[in-house]
């Protein structure tokens, strides 16, 4: 007898297969609309513009928040490194590392004042960290909005039958309830979250979590603060460490591929034993290729900047722009979903079709932004994700927001939607003047 197939009976498709098909359809559609899978046509970058399909667009899609990717000191250090050590050093770090690794890890240890290991990317860092740090007698709770790279690493725990469960976003009351129910059954209870969430730009409730760390012996905190690196904290050590001191049960992963201006994932540990075990046993640290000499050279130059007062001047320049964005967005009564001082901004649009329409309108008028759409956010929580960096001028920010305010009603009308519907999708209060505030709870 033949086994029924998903082709014969579509209802037999697994949730995974259905998800793959939905994502494929959405990305194919957005690619055809000229919104995703784009390629720049610039012969060189100025940090402020991208040339796409023959048009120069003001770029509000870069996560290089401090603009260090074009700093001459980083560029010259990369050139010097490639002249001295070549384009690559092709060896697993389990065998041998190019000398630049020692220098950058020493500088990063000085920034954090804790033991560190540098991974090729933050994603590969999670893939080494999490399977080694979490034991078979531990439980893991993760914020539903934690970065996909953390959730991917958690998949590696499932064959070991480790207790893993999601938690509604930033619900510290529910987290404590779960700790109380799990603490007598497991050696450690891990909570995994982001320092700065990559879609809405909202924050980890660091002070509340410190209270839980102090209160419950088994409770451990694992945070991806990739989007918080450099623009926040002493010496650019990130958002989390701008709020609390390094706790003995805190494990941090930060990224160099955003505001730091280079590439790599920084794994920061509360003690040397934890660092050593992951360095020795983490699979991607054993089997993956290393960061190459020119990138290591740029990282060393950036780290030296972070260890001077110049980093605070850069942080101040960024803050000025973020504050200007938030103030003007409120004055224009745009549905800004999470008003924080992070450089990630999110204007709610609701249905994906509204987002596609608005992004095309903005590109036609000279602005490039990122569209946050399912599965990065819930289906009807599509939004305009604009990232702020110091290459942009205050006039660039004004131009973008005035254009959004002008074009959003047209995109809503084209899509048979409304501002009232947008507010409903995001659970915002709405009145006839289009003012919005978050509902309590």
C-alpha positions as CSV (number, residue, x, y, z in Angstrom):
1,X,0.0,0.0,0.0
2,X,1.3,3.5,-0.9
3,X,1.7,6.0,1.9
4,X,-0.3,9.2,1.4
5,X,1.9,12.1,0.3
6,X,1.6,15.8,1.1
7,X,1.2,16.4,-2.6
8,X,-1.9,14.2,-2.7
9,X,-3.3,15.6,0.6
10,X,-2.0,19.2,1.3
11,X,-3.5,19.0,4.8
12,X,-0.8,16.4,5.7
13,X,2.0,19.0,5.3
14,X,3.9,19.5,8.5
15,X,3.9,22.9,10.2
16,X,7.6,23.2,9.3
17,X,6.8,22.6,5.6
18,X,3.9,25.1,5.7
19,X,6.2,27.7,7.3
20,X,8.8,27.2,4.7
21,X,6.3,27.6,1.9
22,X,4.9,30.8,3.5
23,X,8.3,32.4,3.9
24,X,9.3,31.4,0.4
25,X,6.2,32.9,-1.0
26,X,6.6,36.2,0.9
27,X,10.3,36.6,0.0
28,X,9.6,35.8,-3.6
29,X,6.8,38.4,-3.7
30,X,8.9,41.0,-2.0
31,X,11.9,40.3,-4.3
32,X,9.7,40.7,-7.4
33,X,8.5,44.1,-5.9
34,X,12.1,45.2,-5.6
35,X,12.1,45.4,-1.8
36,X,14.4,42.4,-0.9
37,X,17.4,40.5,-2.3
38,X,18.7,43.8,-3.7
39,X,22.3,44.5,-4.8
40,X,24.0,47.9,-4.6
41,X,25.5,49.5,-7.7
42,X,27.9,51.8,-5.9
43,X,31.6,51.9,-6.9
44,X,32.3,53.1,-3.4
45,X,30.3,53.8,-0.2
46,X,30.0,57.2,1.5
47,X,28.0,55.7,4.4
48,X,24.9,57.9,3.7
49,X,23.7,56.6,0.4
50,X,23.1,53.4,-1.5
51,X,22.7,53.2,-5.3
52,X,20.0,50.7,-6.2
53,X,18.4,50.4,-9.6
54,X,20.1,53.6,-10.8
55,X,18.9,55.7,-7.9
56,X,20.8,57.1,-5.0
57,X,18.8,56.4,-1.8
58,X,19.5,57.8,1.7
59,X,20.3,54.6,3.6
60,X,18.2,53.9,6.7
61,X,19.0,50.2,6.7
62,X,22.5,50.0,8.1
63,X,23.3,48.6,11.6
64,X,26.7,50.3,11.6
65,X,25.3,52.7,14.1
66,X,28.6,54.6,14.8
67,X,29.8,54.8,11.2
68,X,33.1,53.1,12.0
69,X,33.1,50.9,8.9
70,X,34.5,53.9,6.9
71,X,36.9,55.2,9.6
72,X,40.3,55.5,8.0
73,X,42.0,54.0,11.1
74,X,40.0,50.7,10.6
75,X,40.6,50.7,6.9
76,X,44.4,51.3,7.2
77,X,44.6,48.6,9.9
78,X,42.9,46.2,7.6
79,X,45.2,47.1,4.8
80,X,48.3,46.7,7.0
81,X,47.1,43.3,8.2
82,X,46.5,41.9,4.8
83,X,49.9,43.1,3.6
84,X,51.5,41.4,6.6
85,X,49.5,38.2,6.8
86,X,47.7,37.8,3.5
87,X,44.0,37.6,2.7
88,X,43.4,34.6,4.8
89,X,45.0,32.3,7.5
90,X,43.5,29.0,6.7
91,X,43.6,26.9,9.9
92,X,41.2,26.0,12.6
93,X,41.8,27.8,15.8
94,X,42.0,24.4,17.5
95,X,45.4,24.1,15.9
96,X,46.8,27.6,15.5
97,X,45.7,31.2,15.4
98,X,47.2,34.2,13.6
99,X,48.9,36.5,16.2
100,X,46.3,39.2,15.6
101,X,43.8,37.1,17.6
102,X,45.8,37.5,20.8
103,X,45.9,41.2,20.4
104,X,42.2,41.7,19.8
105,X,41.1,39.3,22.5
106,X,43.3,41.1,25.0
107,X,41.8,44.4,24.0
108,X,38.2,43.0,24.3
109,X,39.0,41.6,27.7
110,X,40.1,45.1,28.7
111,X,36.8,46.5,27.4
112,X,34.7,44.0,29.4
113,X,37.1,43.3,32.3
114,X,36.1,39.7,31.9
115,X,37.4,36.6,30.1
116,X,36.4,36.6,26.4
117,X,36.6,34.4,23.3
118,X,36.2,35.8,19.8
119,X,34.0,33.7,17.5
120,X,33.8,34.2,13.7
121,X,30.2,35.5,14.2
122,X,27.7,35.9,17.0
123,X,25.6,33.1,15.5
124,X,28.6,30.7,15.5
125,X,29.3,31.8,19.0
126,X,25.9,30.7,20.2
127,X,26.3,27.4,18.5
128,X,29.4,26.8,20.5
129,X,28.3,28.3,23.7
130,X,24.8,27.0,24.3
131,X,25.3,23.2,23.9
132,X,28.4,23.4,26.1
133,X,27.0,25.7,28.9
134,X,23.6,24.0,29.2
135,X,23.8,20.6,30.9
136,X,21.4,17.7,30.6
137,X,20.0,18.5,34.1
138,X,19.3,22.1,33.2
139,X,16.1,23.9,32.0
140,X,16.0,26.7,29.4
141,X,13.4,29.5,29.2
142,X,13.7,31.9,26.2
143,X,12.0,35.1,25.3
144,X,9.8,34.5,22.2
145,X,11.5,37.5,20.6
146,X,15.1,36.4,21.3
147,X,17.2,36.5,18.1
148,X,16.8,33.6,15.7
149,X,20.5,32.7,16.1
150,X,19.8,31.8,19.8
151,X,16.7,29.9,18.9
152,X,18.7,28.0,16.2
153,X,21.3,27.0,18.9
154,X,18.5,25.8,21.2
155,X,17.5,23.3,18.5
156,X,20.8,21.5,19.2
157,X,19.6,20.8,22.8
158,X,16.4,19.0,21.8
159,X,18.0,15.6,21.0
160,X,19.2,15.6,24.6
161,X,15.6,16.0,25.9
162,X,16.5,19.2,27.7
163,X,13.5,21.1,29.0
164,X,13.0,24.2,26.7
165,X,10.1,26.6,26.9
166,X,9.1,30.0,25.4
167,X,8.1,33.0,27.5
168,X,6.0,35.9,26.4
169,X,8.1,38.9,25.6
170,X,9.6,40.7,28.6
171,X,7.1,39.1,31.1
172,X,9.2,39.0,34.2
173,X,6.2,38.1,36.4
174,X,5.7,34.9,34.3
175,X,9.4,34.2,34.3
176,X,9.5,34.2,38.1
177,X,6.5,31.9,38.2
178,X,8.4,29.4,36.0
179,X,11.5,29.7,38.1
180,X,9.5,28.7,41.2
181,X,8.0,25.7,39.5
182,X,11.3,24.5,38.0
183,X,13.9,25.3,40.6
184,X,13.5,22.0,42.6
185,X,13.7,19.9,39.5
186,X,16.8,21.2,37.6
187,X,20.4,22.1,38.4
188,X,20.2,25.4,36.6
189,X,17.4,27.4,35.0
190,X,18.6,29.5,32.1
191,X,16.8,32.5,30.7
192,X,17.9,33.5,27.2
193,X,17.0,36.9,25.8
194,X,18.3,39.9,23.8
195,X,19.8,43.1,25.3
196,X,18.3,45.2,22.5
197,X,15.6,43.5,20.5
198,X,16.4,43.6,16.8
199,X,12.9,44.4,15.5
200,X,11.3,47.0,17.8
201,X,14.5,48.2,19.4
202,X,13.1,47.7,22.9
203,X,15.2,46.6,25.8
204,X,15.8,43.7,28.2
205,X,14.5,44.6,31.7
206,X,18.0,44.2,33.1
207,X,17.3,45.5,36.7
208,X,14.4,43.1,37.2
209,X,16.6,40.2,35.9
210,X,19.4,41.2,38.3
211,X,16.9,40.9,41.1
212,X,16.0,37.4,40.0
213,X,19.7,36.4,39.7
214,X,20.3,37.5,43.3
215,X,17.1,35.8,44.5
216,X,17.4,32.4,43.0
217,X,20.6,30.3,43.1
218,X,19.7,28.2,40.1
219,X,18.8,31.1,37.9
220,X,21.3,32.0,35.1
221,X,21.1,34.7,32.4
222,X,22.3,34.4,28.8
223,X,22.0,37.5,26.7
224,X,22.6,38.3,23.1
225,X,23.5,42.0,23.2
226,X,24.8,42.3,19.6
227,X,22.6,45.3,18.8
228,X,23.7,47.0,22.0
229,X,27.5,46.9,21.4
230,X,29.5,50.1,21.1
231,X,26.8,52.7,21.1
232,X,26.0,52.0,24.8
233,X,28.0,51.3,28.0
234,X,31.4,52.0,29.3
235,X,34.0,51.6,26.5
236,X,31.1,50.6,24.3
237,X,30.5,47.4,26.3
238,X,26.8,47.3,25.4
239,X,23.4,48.1,26.6
240,X,23.2,45.4,29.4
241,X,26.4,46.6,31.1
242,X,25.2,50.2,30.8
243,X,22.3,49.1,33.2
244,X,23.9,46.5,35.6
245,X,27.3,45.3,36.7
246,X,28.5,42.0,35.3
247,X,26.9,39.3,37.4
248,X,28.6,36.0,38.4
249,X,25.7,34.2,36.6
250,X,25.6,36.3,33.5
251,X,26.8,35.2,30.1
252,X,27.0,37.7,27.3
253,X,27.4,37.5,23.5
254,X,28.0,40.7,21.6
255,X,28.6,41.3,17.9
256,X,31.3,43.3,16.1
257,X,29.4,43.3,12.8
258,X,27.2,46.3,13.7
259,X,28.3,49.4,15.6
260,X,31.8,48.1,16.2
261,X,32.6,48.3,12.5
262,X,34.2,44.9,11.7
263,X,33.0,41.3,12.2
264,X,32.9,38.6,14.9
265,X,31.1,37.5,18.0
266,X,32.4,38.3,21.4
267,X,31.7,35.6,24.0
268,X,32.0,37.1,27.5
269,X,32.2,34.9,30.6
270,X,31.9,35.5,34.3
271,X,34.9,33.2,35.0
272,X,37.9,31.7,33.2
273,X,36.7,28.1,33.7
274,X,33.6,28.7,31.6
275,X,35.6,30.4,28.9
276,X,38.1,27.5,28.7
277,X,35.5,24.8,28.5
278,X,33.7,26.5,25.6
279,X,37.0,27.3,23.9
280,X,38.0,23.7,24.1
281,X,34.6,22.0,23.4
282,X,32.5,24.4,21.3
283,X,32.0,22.8,17.9
284,X,32.1,25.9,15.8
285,X,35.3,27.0,17.6
286,X,36.9,23.7,16.7
287,X,35.7,23.1,13.2
288,X,34.8,26.5,11.7
289,X,37.2,28.7,10.0
290,X,38.7,31.8,11.7
291,X,38.2,35.5,11.2
292,X,40.6,36.5,8.5
293,X,43.6,38.9,9.0
294,X,42.1,42.1,7.5
295,X,39.0,41.9,9.6
296,X,41.1,41.2,12.7
297,X,43.2,44.3,11.9
298,X,40.1,46.4,11.6
299,X,38.8,45.0,14.9
300,X,42.0,45.9,16.7
301,X,41.8,49.5,15.5
302,X,38.1,49.7,16.6
303,X,38.9,48.3,20.0
304,X,41.5,50.9,20.5
305,X,39.0,53.6,19.8
306,X,36.6,52.0,22.3
307,X,39.2,52.3,25.0
308,X,39.5,56.1,24.6
309,X,37.0,58.9,25.3
310,X,36.3,59.2,21.6
311,X,33.7,56.4,22.0
312,X,31.6,58.7,24.2
313,X,31.7,61.4,21.6
314,X,30.4,59.0,19.0
315,X,27.7,57.7,21.3
316,X,26.6,61.3,21.9
317,X,26.4,62.0,18.2
318,X,24.2,59.0,17.7
319,X,22.0,59.8,20.7
320,X,21.3,63.3,19.2
321,X,20.0,61.7,16.0
322,X,17.9,59.1,17.8
323,X,16.3,61.8,20.0
324,X,15.5,63.9,16.9
325,X,13.9,60.9,15.2
326,X,11.7,60.1,18.2
327,X,10.6,63.7,18.8
328,X,9.7,64.3,15.2
329,X,7.9,60.9,14.8
330,X,5.7,61.8,17.9
331,X,5.0,65.3,16.5
332,X,3.9,63.8,13.2
333,X,1.7,61.3,15.1
334,X,3.4,58.3,13.5
335,X,2.8,54.9,15.3
336,X,6.2,54.5,16.8
337,X,5.9,51.1,18.5
338,X,8.7,51.2,21.1
339,X,10.1,54.7,21.9
340,X,13.6,54.1,23.3
341,X,17.0,55.7,22.8
342,X,18.2,52.6,20.8
343,X,19.1,53.2,17.2
344,X,16.5,50.7,16.0
345,X,13.1,52.4,15.2
346,X,9.9,50.7,14.2
347,X,6.8,52.4,12.8
348,X,3.8,50.1,12.8
349,X,2.1,49.4,9.5
350,X,-0.1,46.4,10.2
351,X,-0.7,44.2,7.1
352,X,2.3,43.1,5.0
353,X,0.7,44.6,1.9
354,X,0.8,48.1,3.5
355,X,4.5,47.6,4.1
356,X,5.2,46.6,0.6
357,X,3.4,49.6,-0.8
358,X,5.0,52.1,1.6
359,X,8.6,50.8,1.1
360,X,8.2,51.1,-2.7
361,X,6.9,54.6,-2.3
362,X,9.8,55.5,-0.1
363,X,12.3,54.1,-2.5
364,X,10.8,56.0,-5.4
365,X,11.2,59.2,-3.3
366,X,14.8,58.5,-2.3
367,X,14.8,56.6,0.9
368,X,15.9,53.0,1.7
369,X,14.5,51.3,4.8
370,X,14.1,47.8,6.0
371,X,10.6,46.2,6.1
372,X,10.0,44.0,9.1
373,X,7.5,41.3,8.0
374,X,6.5,37.8,8.9
375,X,8.2,35.6,10.2
376,X,10.5,38.3,11.8
377,X,7.3,39.7,13.4
378,X,3.7,38.5,13.6
379,X,1.8,38.6,10.3
380,X,-0.2,41.7,11.1
381,X,2.6,43.4,12.9
382,X,4.5,44.5,9.8
383,X,6.5,47.6,10.3
384,X,9.0,50.1,8.9
385,X,12.3,49.3,10.6
386,X,14.6,52.3,10.2
387,X,18.1,52.2,11.8
388,X,19.8,55.4,12.8
389,X,23.6,56.0,12.3
390,X,25.9,59.0,12.5
391,X,26.4,59.1,8.7
392,X,22.8,60.4,8.5
393,X,22.1,64.1,9.0
394,X,19.3,65.6,11.0
395,X,17.8,66.8,7.7
396,X,17.9,63.2,6.4
397,X,15.9,62.1,9.4
398,X,13.4,64.9,8.9
399,X,13.1,64.1,5.2
400,X,12.4,60.4,5.9
401,X,9.7,61.1,8.5
402,X,7.9,63.8,6.6
403,X,7.8,61.5,3.6
404,X,6.5,58.6,5.7
405,X,3.8,60.9,7.2
406,X,2.8,62.0,3.7
407,X,2.9,58.5,2.1
408,X,1.5,56.2,4.8
409,X,-2.1,57.3,4.4
410,X,-1.8,56.7,0.7
411,X,-0.3,53.2,1.3
412,X,-3.1,52.4,3.8
413,X,-5.8,53.5,1.3
414,X,-4.3,51.5,-1.5
415,X,-4.3,48.4,0.8
416,X,-7.9,49.0,2.1
417,X,-6.5,49.5,5.6
418,X,-6.5,52.4,8.0
419,X,-4.7,54.0,10.9
420,X,-7.3,52.7,13.2
421,X,-6.6,49.2,12.0
422,X,-2.9,49.7,12.5
423,X,-3.5,50.8,16.1
424,X,-5.7,47.7,16.7
425,X,-3.0,45.3,15.4
426,X,-0.4,46.8,17.7
427,X,-2.8,47.1,20.7
428,X,-2.4,50.9,20.7
429,X,-5.1,53.3,21.9
430,X,-6.5,55.3,19.1
431,X,-8.5,58.5,18.8
432,X,-9.6,60.7,15.9
433,X,-6.4,62.8,16.1
434,X,-4.4,59.6,15.6
435,X,-2.6,59.9,18.9
436,X,-1.3,56.5,20.1
437,X,-0.2,55.2,23.4
438,X,0.4,51.6,24.6
439,X,-2.3,50.1,26.6
440,X,-1.4,49.1,30.2
441,X,0.0,45.6,30.3
